[in-house]
Amino acid sequence: MSDETRIIALEELAAHQAKVIDELSDQLAEQWTVVEQTRAKLDRLTERFLSLEETSLEAPAITRPPHY
């Protein structure tokens, strides 16, 4: 294999790896956006649950049913 052929192969490999790195970077950015949206939704649901829990009535006392 000549030096020129080896250099061309290395350049092709470097170009391919650069493309893959760019694609992975884009996918990571998209996934991070999804994670942030999910975290924000979880925070909102947690706040809503806690506020509902605070405003809910206390559980009624356990009593015997009338047929006992």
Steps between C-alpha positions, in 0.01 A plus 500: 500500500650831396530801725247689289246218534556486876456877532178489298369216719587695815330813365188300417501347847544842663213645293275206590583532870436876492157435346417237763610733780276777362204261479558376855529856624167588337333193652642584842366855475155366407503253789607772742200708387271204569658450843452866588136493384437184702664651807287815470184290462593291803558816703158636399328171582679479835388853589145419394495179701632674810246779473218248456628302794503813717144597404348154524276417789621279775407136461171414668516295816468128452164392634313173504250453222133514613445127456739405783 
